[in-house]
Amino acid sequence: MSAQDVKVWLITGSSTGFGRTLAETVLKEGDRVIATARKPEQLAGLVEQFSESVKVIALDVTQPEQIQTALEQALATFGQIDVLVNNAGYGLIGALEEVSQEQIRRNFETNLFGAINMMRAILPIMRQQGRGHIVNMSAIAGFTNELGFSIYGKAKFALEGMSEALRGEVAPFGIKVTIVEPGPFRTDFIGRSLVRTAHPMPEYETTVGKFLNFLNTIEGKQPGDPEKAANAIIQVVKSENPPLRLVLGKYAYAKFREKIESLTQELDAWAEVGMNTDFETTQV
């Protein structure tokens, strides 16, 4: 890889899970990484292995002042930022009625507003460069939600809707946008990264409870391979014509197609009612 082909990636939430695997894979490919985490000491092993190609920066994406400082450090180190991966986030399971107001706000601050703050801060840099790629880590729940993910899925739905508009807004500046929608992958998402409601209600045992039992059953046995996911993301970033959405894993593909078919059937079933709501055209 020539020096001009080397990209600089800024990956939030790099200490564990997808973020850590992606950072390691990118570095092995020969690119450079700004690895951020709330606890940067957890990235000591990455520095030992790739001391010349990685810069570790403490960053809590819910703190805008830390974002600006992190970007300044990143530019001072490598002089450019080619790829932003908004990976920092965590799950929240509980029916809308079960989760607390504090849980709702905190989840949105990290999964949605943290990503928005990162993008708003980095866009001037990418516009000036005349290039860049923003990769927003969503989830299949951000396209077709699950019972119990009313808040987590909502945050990802909002991130996806914003990304759709953003893609067109920044295209004239040479900036690309991709949404990544993984299904169940063998990370710590279900374990350490999944917050549960503190007040489960028996009324939701057959709905939310059923989905939680499913998650508990597959923990440690998720079909998705994080390394293969990382390679897929790298392939998209290298592509001249990257997709808006990258769906990862057979589970997610099946759920995605099921949603499309359901939407189509419902749209057709109610087309006559919905379409006949315009003003009658007047013949001149």
Helices and strands as residue ranges (DSSP letters): G 3-5, E 8-11, H 17-28, E 32-37, G 40-43, H 44-49, E 54-58, H 64-78, E 83-86, E 91-93, H 101-108, I 109-113, H 114-129, E 132-137, G 140-142, H 150-170, G 171-173, E 175-182, E 194-196, G 202-204, H 208-218, H 226-238, E 245-248, H 250-269, H 271-275
